[in-house]
Amino acid sequence: MNRLTASIAASGLACFALLYAPQPVLPQIAAEYGLGPGGASLAMSAATLALAVVVVPVAMLSERVGRRPVIVISVLLAGVLGVVLPFAPDYDVFLVLRMLQGVAAAGVPAASMAYLADELDKSRLGAAMGAMIAGNSVGGMLGRLLSGTTADWLGWRGSILLSGVVGLVAALVVVFFLPRAQAAPKRAPRGMKAALKDPVLLSLYVVSVLMVGAFVSFYNVAGFQLTGPSWLESLVFVFYAFGSTSAAFAGRLADRLGRGRVLLMTIGVVAVGTLASLLWVPLGLAVVTAGFFASHAIASSWVGARAPSNARGHASGLYLCGFYVGSSVGGTSGSTAYGEWGWGGLVLVIIGWLALAAMLVQNSRARVMRESTGEIAVLPSLGRSGVPVSMPTETERVSAGTSTTIANGSGPPS
């Protein structure tokens, strides 16, 4: 891992440690303020929904001022707010600070994907995205473990403060080691239009909503479902280590076998873990975590490879907007479903989300195949189809998991 990739991974570590530190102490927050699972989950949703709202404008800003300044300023502000957060006098102020933290943190996910796509060639992009997602998973695990394992001794406020200090230290590492960009951001007034025009990209945005909604729902309610001291319950977040490993592995595998094909496999892994949680919750969470981070690594790299060069920042922003809408709205919806129908009801809801995600990925694979054979245009006008203006590259055909050669009827595609 080079300095660029390591620094981006460190920024994700800081951002996710700060964003998700309150998650394991939601039961304590609920007890202090007299809240149910859905109400307590607002401590998570306030930050992620605010991030979702501003991530696209911040991504567009990064097209103008550069990726590095946006990443550095964002991670520093998020770290400072992480230290201030536990001193909130009541729940309303706590939620306001969480919203501000989400706004501050938006620059890290908004600019990181496009930063890597600008600086690296497509043959190395999948592995780099995998390393970035691995940093995210380590950050999410570290923030949760720090707050969850220390809450019994420090109280939930002290445990969140500890996570905030660690996040701020990681932010300072980014400031000093993130290299200056070698490639200037692509500035084009029609970048957003291009990011919204491609049906494959639109499908990937929705897939991000569904997948992260399922994932966050499980961890939002894990503390309510499991019994025991806080430090013991928080050990389920060690499963994030599986996510770190699976994301890096899936990125390399997708570069060889095709993103669409491997993405379907990882969605299947999440579905298996969801059903396994009915037998034993920790087992299910371990499998779900590995599958989720693998799917996120693949989908995000597919967005970077598929988007036109002038729309990478916009496409990355839209993907991440979907990601954090799923984290906030999906996470709260899943938590509410758990409060109403229990763990079995939550599992049924999530299986439905995963089935829809798989359908969207399969349709995207089929579309790229049709593009490669000349049946439809790569980026057709609304309501039109015909001979493509330009054929998909080999990278894009591999991204869908389809043949890297055009079928001519003389034999099956590879």
Secondary structure, 3 states (H helix, E strand, C coil): CCHHHHHHHHHHHHHHHHHHCCHHHHHHHHHHHCCCHHHHCHHHHHHHHHHHHHHHHHHHHHHHHCHHHHHHHHHHHHHHHHHHHHHCCCHHHHHHHHHHHHHHHCHHHHHHHHHHHHHCCHHHHHHHHHHHHHHHHHHHHHHHHHHHHHHHHHHHHHHHHHHHHHHHHHHHHHHHHCCCCCCCCCCCCCHHHHHHHCHHHHHHHHHHHHHHHHHHHHHHHHHHHCCCCHHHHHHHHHHHHHHHHHHHHHHHHHHHHCHHHHHHHHHHHHHHHHHHCCCCHHHHHHHHHHHHHHHHHHHHHHHHHHCCHHHHHHHHHHHHHHHHHHHHHHHHHHHHHHHHHHHHHHHHHHHHHHHHHHHHHHHHHHHHHHHHCCCCCCCCCCCCCCCCCCCCCHHHHHHCCCCCCCCCCCCCCC
